Amino acid sequence: MIEKEKGFNVLKFTIYNGAGLIAEHEGKFYQSVYYFNKSAAIIMNDDSLKCKPLAKVICLLSAAQDNTKISQYPKSIEQNQLALKILKEQPDDNFKYNFRAYSQLFTACEESNFYKTDSLLFYIKKLKQISVKTNDPMQIRFTNEHIAHYYLLSNQYNTAIQHYNLVKQYDKESVLADPESPVAIKNLYTTIANLIDLHVQTKEFPEAEDLIKQADKIEDQHLQLLSYYEKCLNKKAKMHYYFAKGDNKKAQNEANQILELKDNILRNSGIQATEEMATIYELQAKDKSIYGLNKTIDYTTNRLERNKLLLLIVGLLALLAVSWGILLYFFQRQKRQKQEKEKILLQQQLLRTQMEPHFIFNTLSALQSFIRFDEKEKSIKYLNQFSKLLRSSLELSRKNYVPLDHELEAIENYLSLQQMRFEYTFAYEIVLPDTDASALLIPPMLIQPFVENAIIHGIGNQSDKGFVRLEIVDKENQILVKITDNGKGYQDQSNIDVNHQSLSGAIARERLEILAKENKIKTSIEIISNENGTIVLLTLPIKNQRY
């Protein structure tokens, strides 16, 4: 069902991985390879897959192990490396899975015949480090086996024998602890076969002959447990032994048995692969059949729905004449509301255009003073800052609503300019709301006039230690803007609007009144002033661009 749907990668990963585990448990090797690779492909192609990291790791390691068995070495190496990458991002030390990944990387690189000696040494170093930390006998056993393989590849047979003897000792102890354990028996049998070959290479024939007797004894007692591959490995070692001893007849006999075993391996693996993939094909064919039936049912259902729709259309046509008059009434009403809204927007744009020359005039007056006193460096710095502010001001003035962070950036540029103008006799602070300022939209150039008043009329005449604080508080569909200065304040509260409010402040008041009508919400300006300074509280409408 899920394969017909797009997306649902988490669910697909879970199903394929589960199918692989079942196939592995039932001994269906090729089915497990198929499903593990499908689930591993999802992990490798979707970095944002929301699954438990260890589930990803186990799946990748299982797929990599199976791919090594079918000689897909590049894919196995890639999957092991991705598993290690995921493990490195985890807070806990997952020694078990790290060891398995490095062990499988060693095997894949070694068997691919494209390995680099440095790579094999690196993996051995990692395996040693982990096995020393865990002191796990099984990990120590596999570490020694890989070291023995490395020395075997380097033709250092005596050193390889030393490590294989350590592996053999562990395998013998495992068999003594559990004489019926298939894994322990197979491991011991394989280790003995490898040792036979090494003793032949070093011309230690008595030792090789003793090991052949041990292998034959295991084969006599547990013939059914041993796979064709394991038997083939032992007979290959015996063939080398007899050939080195000059007994060509026995060597030829072992070679014939090897060929027979390889034929059995190919035949059985081919039959197994065919049967298992046929099962998968049958499942997919059944799925396609079910999908076809579902499409037929959907088509029939759609036809019934269309018939119902025709009946509904006939009924709706009967009601259309009555509803037409009602619709006309609402269209006319909506048109009048739209015209009223456009009128309000035009008033807003007119007021904003009135603010721009006022703002430019105030800023240029400061630049004029720098030029008059021949302060070239200050003039250039001021002009550069002013050009940035003018650009942002022009961009903001063209829009009905702008992001809060853009508006605050323009205000901060303005405050910086005024600091230069007043020779840094005051400091300022801007306190942002807890929410994301870029997601909040406000009407542009409404806060700046009151910041200007705080500087010009509040702290502009102080010699030093002036301070302006701008604080933004986010409410449900409004923001509260609090502008505080530590200037001289207004002596007569009743004359604030007449004597102390600039032209830009008056325009801002008119804009707030229009905004209140446009958005049908309350806007306000509240001024609190005393000898310790002035506080201006503005309530402005906002829009949230996330929605």
C-alpha positions as CSV (number, residue, x, y, z in Angstrom):
1,M,0.0,0.0,0.0
2,I,2.7,2.5,1.0
3,E,4.8,2.1,-2.2
4,K,2.0,3.7,-4.2
5,E,2.2,6.9,-2.1
6,K,4.6,9.8,-2.3
7,G,6.5,10.7,0.8
8,F,5.9,8.7,4.0
9,N,9.6,7.9,4.1
10,V,9.6,7.1,7.9
11,L,6.8,4.5,7.4
12,K,8.5,3.1,4.3
13,F,11.8,2.8,6.1
14,T,10.1,1.0,9.1
15,I,8.3,-1.5,6.8
16,Y,11.3,-2.3,4.6
17,N,13.6,-2.7,7.6
18,G,11.0,-4.9,9.4
19,A,10.7,-7.1,6.2
20,G,14.5,-7.4,6.1
21,L,14.7,-8.5,9.8
22,I,11.9,-11.1,9.2
23,A,13.7,-12.4,6.1
24,E,17.0,-12.6,7.9
25,H,15.4,-14.5,10.8
26,E,13.9,-17.0,8.4
27,G,17.2,-17.5,6.6
28,K,16.0,-15.9,3.4
29,F,19.3,-14.2,2.5
30,Y,18.4,-12.6,-0.8
31,Q,15.1,-11.2,0.5
32,S,16.9,-9.7,3.4
33,V,19.5,-8.1,1.0
34,Y,16.6,-6.7,-1.1
35,Y,14.7,-5.1,1.8
36,F,17.7,-3.9,3.8
37,N,19.0,-2.1,0.7
38,K,15.6,-0.5,0.1
39,S,15.4,0.8,3.7
40,A,19.1,1.9,3.6
41,A,18.5,3.8,0.4
42,I,15.8,5.9,2.2
43,I,18.3,6.8,4.9
44,M,21.0,7.7,2.4
45,N,18.7,9.9,0.3
46,D,16.8,11.6,3.0
47,D,19.0,13.5,5.5
48,S,15.9,14.8,7.4
49,L,14.5,11.3,8.1
50,K,12.8,11.4,11.5
51,C,13.7,7.9,12.8
52,K,15.7,6.8,15.9
53,P,19.4,7.1,15.1
54,L,20.2,3.6,16.3
55,A,17.5,2.1,14.1
56,K,19.2,3.8,11.1
57,V,22.6,2.5,12.2
58,I,21.4,-1.2,12.6
59,C,19.7,-1.1,9.2
60,L,22.8,0.3,7.5
61,L,25.1,-2.2,9.2
62,S,22.8,-5.1,8.2
63,A,22.6,-3.9,4.6
64,A,26.4,-3.4,4.5
65,Q,27.1,-6.9,5.9
66,D,24.8,-8.5,3.2
67,N,26.3,-6.4,0.4
68,T,29.8,-7.6,1.4
69,K,28.6,-11.2,1.1
70,I,27.3,-10.6,-2.5
71,S,30.5,-8.6,-3.4
72,Q,28.9,-5.2,-3.5
73,Y,31.9,-3.7,-1.8
74,P,31.6,0.0,-2.7
75,K,27.9,0.1,-1.5
76,S,28.9,-1.8,1.7
77,I,31.7,0.7,2.4
78,E,29.4,3.7,1.9
79,Q,26.8,2.2,4.2
80,N,29.3,1.5,7.0
81,Q,30.7,5.0,6.7
82,L,27.3,6.6,7.0
83,A,26.5,4.4,10.1
84,L,29.8,5.7,11.7
85,K,28.8,9.3,10.8
86,I,25.4,8.9,12.6
87,L,27.1,7.2,15.6
88,K,29.5,10.1,16.0
89,E,26.5,12.5,16.4
90,Q,25.1,10.5,19.3
91,P,25.9,11.5,22.9
92,D,26.5,7.9,24.1
93,D,29.5,5.7,23.2
94,N,27.9,2.9,21.2
95,F,31.0,0.7,21.2
96,K,29.1,-2.3,20.0
97,Y,27.9,-0.7,16.7
98,N,31.2,1.3,16.2
99,F,33.1,-2.0,16.5
100,R,30.8,-3.7,14.0
101,A,31.1,-0.9,11.5
102,Y,34.9,-0.8,11.6
103,S,35.1,-4.6,11.4
104,Q,32.8,-4.7,8.4
105,L,34.8,-1.9,6.7
106,F,38.0,-3.9,7.2
107,T,36.4,-7.0,5.6
108,A,34.9,-5.1,2.7
109,C,38.1,-3.2,1.9
110,E,40.2,-6.4,2.2
111,E,37.9,-8.6,0.0
112,S,37.5,-5.9,-2.6
113,N,41.2,-6.1,-3.5
114,F,41.2,-2.3,-3.8
115,Y,42.3,-1.6,-0.3
116,K,45.1,0.7,0.9
117,T,47.4,-0.5,3.6
118,D,46.8,2.8,5.5
119,S,43.1,2.2,5.5
120,L,43.4,-1.3,6.9
121,L,45.8,-0.1,9.6
122,F,43.4,2.7,10.5
123,Y,40.5,0.2,11.0
124,I,42.7,-2.1,13.1
125,K,43.7,0.8,15.3
126,K,40.0,1.7,15.9
127,L,39.1,-2.0,16.6
128,K,42.0,-2.2,19.1
129,Q,40.9,1.0,20.9
130,I,37.3,-0.2,21.3
131,S,38.2,-3.7,22.4
132,V,40.6,-2.3,25.0
133,K,37.9,0.0,26.4
134,T,35.2,-2.7,26.5
135,N,37.4,-5.7,27.3
136,D,34.8,-7.8,25.4
137,P,36.3,-11.2,24.6
138,M,34.3,-11.5,21.3
139,Q,35.6,-8.1,20.2
140,I,39.2,-9.1,21.2
141,R,38.7,-12.3,19.1
142,F,37.6,-10.5,16.0
143,T,40.3,-7.8,16.4
144,N,43.0,-10.5,16.4
145,E,41.4,-12.2,13.4
146,H,41.5,-8.9,11.4
147,I,45.2,-8.4,12.5
148,A,46.0,-11.9,11.3
149,H,44.3,-11.2,8.0
150,Y,46.4,-8.0,7.6
151,Y,49.7,-9.8,8.3
152,L,48.6,-12.6,5.9
153,L,48.1,-10.0,3.1
154,S,51.5,-8.6,4.0
155,N,53.0,-12.1,3.7
156,Q,54.1,-12.0,7.3
157,Y,53.0,-15.5,8.0
158,N,54.6,-16.1,11.4
159,T,53.0,-13.0,12.9
160,A,49.6,-14.0,11.3
161,I,49.9,-17.5,12.9
162,Q,50.5,-15.9,16.3
163,H,47.2,-13.9,16.1
164,Y,45.3,-16.8,14.6
165,N,46.4,-19.0,17.6
166,L,44.8,-16.4,19.9
167,V,41.6,-16.6,17.8
168,K,41.7,-20.4,17.9
169,Q,42.1,-20.3,21.7
170,Y,39.0,-18.2,22.1
171,D,37.0,-20.4,19.7
172,K,38.0,-23.6,21.6
173,E,36.9,-22.0,24.9
174,S,33.6,-21.0,23.3
175,V,33.0,-24.6,22.1
176,L,33.9,-26.0,25.5
177,A,31.4,-23.6,27.1
178,D,28.7,-24.5,24.6
179,P,29.5,-27.7,22.6
180,E,26.3,-27.4,20.5
181,S,26.7,-23.8,19.5
182,P,26.7,-23.6,15.7
183,V,28.5,-20.3,15.7
184,A,31.3,-21.4,18.0
185,I,31.8,-24.7,16.0
186,K,31.8,-22.9,12.6
187,N,34.3,-20.2,13.9
188,L,36.7,-22.9,15.2
189,Y,36.5,-24.9,12.0
190,T,37.2,-21.8,9.8
191,T,40.1,-20.6,12.1
192,I,41.7,-24.1,11.9
193,A,41.4,-24.0,8.1
194,N,43.2,-20.6,7.9
195,L,45.9,-21.9,10.3
196,I,46.5,-24.9,8.0
197,D,47.1,-22.7,5.1
198,L,49.5,-20.5,7.1
199,H,51.6,-23.5,8.4
200,V,51.8,-24.7,4.8
201,Q,53.2,-21.3,3.7
202,T,55.8,-21.5,6.5
203,K,56.7,-25.2,5.7
204,E,55.6,-26.3,9.2
205,F,54.0,-29.5,7.9
206,P,53.7,-31.4,11.2
207,E,51.6,-28.5,12.7
208,A,49.5,-28.4,9.5
209,E,48.9,-32.2,9.6
210,D,47.8,-32.0,13.3
211,L,45.4,-29.2,12.4
212,I,44.0,-31.2,9.5
213,K,43.1,-34.0,11.9
214,Q,41.4,-31.5,14.2
215,A,39.3,-30.1,11.3
216,D,38.4,-33.6,10.1
217,K,37.2,-34.5,13.6
218,I,34.9,-31.4,13.7
219,E,33.6,-32.3,10.2
220,D,32.8,-35.9,11.3
221,Q,30.9,-34.7,14.4
222,H,29.1,-31.7,13.0
223,L,28.9,-32.2,9.2
224,Q,25.3,-30.9,8.9
225,L,26.2,-27.6,10.7
226,L,29.0,-26.7,8.2
227,S,28.1,-24.8,5.1
228,Y,29.5,-25.5,1.6
229,Y,31.7,-22.4,1.9
230,E,33.3,-23.5,5.2
231,K,33.9,-27.0,3.8
232,C,35.4,-25.5,0.7
233,L,37.8,-23.4,2.8
234,N,39.0,-26.4,4.7
235,K,39.5,-28.5,1.6
236,K,41.4,-25.7,-0.1
237,A,43.8,-25.7,2.8
238,K,44.2,-29.4,2.6
239,M,44.8,-29.2,-1.2
240,H,47.6,-26.7,-0.5
241,Y,49.1,-29.1,2.1
242,Y,49.1,-32.2,-0.1
243,F,50.5,-30.2,-3.1
244,A,53.3,-28.8,-0.9
245,K,54.1,-32.3,0.3
246,G,54.3,-33.6,-3.3
247,D,51.2,-35.8,-2.9
248,N,49.6,-34.7,-6.2
249,K,47.0,-37.5,-6.2
250,K,45.5,-36.4,-2.9
251,A,45.8,-32.7,-3.9
252,Q,43.8,-33.5,-7.1
253,N,41.2,-35.3,-5.1
254,E,40.7,-32.3,-2.8
255,A,40.6,-30.0,-5.8
256,N,37.8,-32.2,-7.3
257,Q,35.8,-32.0,-4.1
258,I,36.3,-28.2,-4.0
259,L,34.9,-28.0,-7.6
260,E,31.9,-30.1,-6.5
261,L,31.3,-27.9,-3.4
262,K,31.5,-24.8,-5.5
263,D,29.0,-26.2,-8.0
264,N,26.7,-26.9,-5.0
265,I,27.2,-23.4,-3.7
266,L,26.3,-21.8,-7.1
267,R,23.4,-24.1,-7.7
268,N,21.9,-23.7,-4.2
269,S,22.5,-20.0,-4.1
270,G,20.9,-19.6,-7.5
271,I,17.9,-21.7,-6.5
272,Q,17.5,-19.8,-3.2
273,A,17.8,-16.4,-5.0
274,T,15.3,-17.4,-7.6
275,E,12.7,-18.7,-5.0
276,E,13.1,-15.7,-2.8
277,M,12.9,-13.1,-5.5
278,A,9.9,-15.0,-7.0
279,T,8.2,-14.6,-3.7
280,I,8.9,-10.8,-3.8
281,Y,7.6,-10.7,-7.4
282,E,4.4,-12.5,-6.4
283,L,3.8,-10.1,-3.6
284,Q,4.3,-7.1,-5.9
285,A,2.0,-8.7,-8.6
286,K,-0.7,-9.1,-5.9
287,D,-0.2,-5.5,-4.9
288,K,-0.6,-4.3,-8.4
289,S,-3.8,-6.4,-8.8
290,I,-5.2,-4.9,-5.6
291,Y,-4.2,-1.5,-6.8
292,G,-6.1,-2.1,-10.1
293,L,-9.2,-3.2,-8.3
294,N,-9.0,-0.1,-6.1
295,K,-8.8,2.1,-9.2
296,T,-11.9,0.4,-10.6
297,I,-13.8,1.0,-7.3
298,D,-12.6,4.6,-7.4
299,Y,-13.9,5.0,-10.9
300,T,-17.3,3.6,-10.1
301,T,-17.5,5.8,-7.0
302,N,-16.6,8.9,-9.0
303,R,-19.4,8.1,-11.6
304,L,-21.9,7.9,-8.8
305,E,-20.6,11.2,-7.4
306,R,-21.0,12.8,-10.8
307,N,-24.6,11.7,-11.0
308,K,-25.3,13.2,-7.6
309,L,-23.5,16.4,-8.7
310,L,-25.9,16.7,-11.7
311,L,-28.9,16.5,-9.4
312,L,-27.4,19.2,-7.2
313,I,-26.7,21.4,-10.2
314,V,-30.4,21.2,-11.2
315,G,-31.4,22.2,-7.7
316,L,-29.0,25.0,-7.6
317,L,-30.2,26.5,-10.9
318,A,-33.6,26.8,-9.4
319,L,-32.2,28.8,-6.5
320,L,-29.9,30.9,-8.7
321,A,-32.6,33.4,-9.6
322,V,-33.4,34.1,-5.9
323,S,-29.7,34.2,-4.8
324,W,-28.7,36.5,-7.7
325,G,-30.3,39.6,-6.2
326,I,-28.8,38.9,-2.8
327,L,-25.3,38.5,-4.4
328,L,-25.7,41.8,-6.3
329,Y,-26.5,43.5,-3.0
330,F,-23.4,42.1,-1.3
331,F,-21.1,42.9,-4.3
332,Q,-22.2,46.5,-4.2
333,R,-21.6,46.7,-0.5
334,Q,-18.1,45.1,-0.8
335,K,-17.3,47.6,-3.6
336,R,-18.2,50.5,-1.4
337,Q,-16.0,49.1,1.4
338,K,-13.1,48.6,-1.0
339,Q,-13.4,52.2,-2.2
340,E,-13.4,53.4,1.4
341,K,-10.3,51.3,2.2
342,E,-8.5,52.7,-0.9
343,K,-9.3,56.2,0.2
344,I,-7.7,55.5,3.6
345,L,-4.6,54.0,1.9
346,L,-4.2,57.1,-0.2
347,Q,-4.4,59.3,2.9
348,Q,-1.7,57.1,4.5
349,Q,0.6,57.4,1.5
350,L,0.1,61.2,1.4
351,L,1.1,61.5,5.0
352,R,4.1,59.2,4.5
353,T,5.3,61.4,1.6
354,Q,4.9,64.4,3.9
355,M,7.3,62.8,6.4
356,E,10.1,62.1,3.9
357,P,11.1,65.7,3.1
358,H,10.8,66.6,6.8
359,F,13.1,63.7,7.8
360,I,15.6,64.5,5.0
361,F,15.7,68.2,6.0
362,N,16.4,67.5,9.7
363,T,19.2,65.1,8.7
364,L,20.8,67.4,6.2
365,S,20.9,70.2,8.7
366,A,23.4,68.2,10.8
367,L,25.5,67.5,7.7
368,Q,25.5,71.3,6.9
369,S,27.0,72.0,10.3
370,F,29.8,69.6,9.7
371,I,30.6,71.1,6.4
372,R,30.4,74.6,7.7
373,F,33.1,73.8,10.4
374,D,35.2,72.1,7.8
375,E,35.0,68.7,9.5
376,K,35.7,66.6,6.4
377,E,36.1,63.1,8.0
378,K,32.9,63.6,10.0
379,S,31.1,64.9,7.0
380,I,32.1,61.9,4.9
381,K,31.2,59.4,7.6
382,Y,28.0,61.1,8.3
383,L,27.1,61.3,4.6
384,N,27.8,57.6,4.2
385,Q,25.6,56.7,7.2
386,F,23.0,59.1,5.9
387,S,22.9,57.5,2.4
388,K,22.2,54.0,4.0
389,L,19.5,55.5,6.2
390,L,18.0,57.4,3.2
391,R,17.9,54.2,1.1
392,S,16.2,52.2,3.9
393,S,13.8,55.1,4.5
394,L,12.8,55.3,0.8
395,E,12.3,51.5,0.7
396,L,10.2,51.5,3.9
397,S,8.1,54.5,2.8
398,R,6.8,52.6,-0.3
399,K,5.1,49.9,1.7
400,N,2.0,49.9,3.9
401,Y,3.5,47.4,6.3
402,V,7.2,46.4,6.8
403,P,9.0,43.8,8.9
404,L,9.7,45.1,12.4
405,D,13.4,44.2,12.2
406,H,13.8,46.4,9.1
407,E,12.1,49.3,10.8
408,L,14.3,49.0,13.9
409,E,17.4,48.8,11.7
410,A,16.5,52.1,10.1
411,I,15.8,53.6,13.6
412,E,19.2,52.4,14.8
413,N,20.9,54.0,11.8
414,Y,19.0,57.2,12.6
415,L,20.2,57.1,16.3
416,S,23.7,56.5,15.1
417,L,23.6,59.6,12.9
418,Q,22.2,61.7,15.8
419,Q,25.0,60.5,18.0
420,M,27.5,61.8,15.5
421,R,25.5,65.1,15.2
422,F,25.5,65.6,19.0
423,E,29.1,64.4,19.3
424,Y,28.2,61.3,21.3
425,T,26.7,63.2,24.2
426,F,24.0,60.5,24.6
427,A,23.7,56.7,24.4
428,Y,20.8,54.5,23.3
429,E,19.4,51.0,23.8
430,I,16.9,49.0,21.7
431,V,15.1,46.1,23.4
432,L,13.5,43.6,21.0
433,P,10.4,41.4,21.8
434,D,10.8,37.7,22.6
435,T,9.1,36.8,19.3
436,D,10.8,36.8,15.9
437,A,10.9,40.5,14.8
438,S,11.1,39.5,11.1
439,A,7.7,37.9,11.3
440,L,5.9,41.0,12.7
441,L,4.8,43.6,10.2
442,I,4.1,47.2,11.3
443,P,3.3,50.5,9.5
444,P,6.6,52.2,8.6
445,M,8.1,55.4,9.9
446,L,5.8,55.8,12.9
447,I,8.3,55.2,15.7
448,Q,11.1,57.5,14.2
449,P,9.3,60.9,14.8
450,F,9.0,60.1,18.6
451,V,12.6,59.0,18.8
452,E,13.5,62.2,17.1
453,N,11.5,64.2,19.7
454,A,13.3,62.4,22.5
455,I,16.7,63.5,21.1
456,I,15.9,67.0,19.8
457,H,13.4,68.1,22.5
458,G,14.5,65.8,25.3
459,I,18.3,65.3,25.6
460,G,19.5,67.5,22.7
461,N,20.6,70.4,24.9
462,Q,22.4,68.3,27.5
463,S,26.2,68.3,27.6
464,D,26.5,64.6,28.2
465,K,25.1,61.5,29.8
466,G,21.9,61.6,27.7
467,F,20.1,58.3,27.2
468,V,17.3,57.1,24.9
469,R,15.7,53.6,25.4
470,L,13.4,52.0,22.8
471,E,11.5,49.0,24.0
472,I,9.1,46.8,21.9
473,V,6.5,44.6,23.6
474,D,4.5,42.2,21.4
475,K,0.8,41.8,22.2
476,E,-2.0,39.8,20.5
477,N,-2.6,42.0,17.4
478,Q,-0.7,45.1,18.5
479,I,2.7,46.1,19.8
480,L,3.5,48.5,22.6
481,V,6.4,50.9,21.8
482,K,8.0,52.6,24.8
483,I,10.4,55.5,24.1
484,T,12.2,56.8,27.2
485,D,14.7,59.6,27.6
486,N,16.3,61.2,30.6
487,G,16.0,64.8,29.3
488,K,14.6,67.8,31.0
489,G,10.9,66.8,30.3
490,Y,8.0,69.1,29.6
491,Q,7.3,71.7,32.2
492,D,3.7,72.2,31.3
493,Q,1.8,69.0,30.4
494,S,-1.1,70.8,28.9
495,N,1.1,72.4,26.2
496,I,2.9,69.3,25.0
497,D,1.2,69.1,21.6
498,V,1.6,72.9,20.9
499,N,5.1,73.6,22.0
500,H,7.0,70.4,21.9
501,Q,5.7,68.2,19.1
502,S,7.5,68.4,15.8
503,L,5.8,68.4,12.4
504,S,6.7,64.7,12.0
505,G,5.0,64.0,15.4
506,A,1.8,65.7,14.2
507,I,1.8,63.7,11.0
508,A,2.4,60.5,12.9
509,R,-0.7,61.3,15.1
510,E,-2.8,61.7,11.9
511,R,-1.6,58.5,10.5
512,L,-2.4,56.6,13.7
513,E,-6.0,57.9,13.6
514,I,-6.4,56.7,10.0
515,L,-4.8,53.3,10.9
516,A,-7.3,52.9,13.8
517,K,-10.2,53.4,11.3
518,E,-8.5,51.1,8.7
519,N,-7.8,48.2,11.0
520,K,-10.8,48.8,13.4
521,I,-8.6,48.6,16.4
522,K,-7.5,51.0,19.0
523,T,-4.3,53.0,18.6
524,S,-3.0,55.5,21.1
525,I,-0.2,57.9,22.1
526,E,0.5,58.5,25.7
527,I,3.2,60.9,27.0
528,I,4.4,61.0,30.6
529,S,6.9,63.8,31.4
530,N,8.6,65.2,34.4
531,E,11.9,66.7,35.5
532,N,13.5,63.2,35.2
533,G,12.6,62.7,31.5
534,T,9.9,61.7,29.2
535,I,8.1,58.4,28.4
536,V,6.2,58.0,25.2
537,L,3.9,55.0,24.9
538,L,2.7,54.1,21.3
539,T,0.1,51.3,20.6
540,L,0.5,50.2,16.9
541,P,-1.3,47.6,14.8
542,I,0.7,44.6,13.6
543,K,0.3,41.8,11.1
544,N,2.0,38.4,11.4
545,Q,3.5,37.3,8.0
546,R,3.6,33.7,9.1
547,Y,-0.1,33.5,8.7
